C-alpha cells in the first residue's frame, strides 16, 4: 500500500497517510486544531531499491554489448597466452655457485 502526501490549504501543514489505492482521498485536515480542506500532492514515487545478492551491473545489458564484451575478453586472453609462451621460451638464468 502506498503512502500519500497531503497538504492542508488552511494551515499549510504537510502530512503523509498510508492508504490503499482503492481508498478515497482525504478531504479534511487530520490535525485536531484545524478543520481545513486538504489536497493530495503529486509525488515522484519511490525509487527502485535492489536488496540482496544477485543484482549486477551486467544483468540487463543488451545482446550487442554482451557479444562485444565477450570478444574483448577473448582478445585479452590470447594476449596473456602469448606473454606466457614468451616467458616459457626464455632460457633460465644460471645460478652462481658461491
Buried (B, 14 or more C-beta within 10 A) or exposed (E): EEEBEBBBEEEEBEBEBEBEEEEEEBEEBEBEEBEBEBEEEEEEEEEEEEEEEEEEEEEEEEEEEEEEEEEEEEEEEEEEEEEEEEEEEEEEEEEEEE
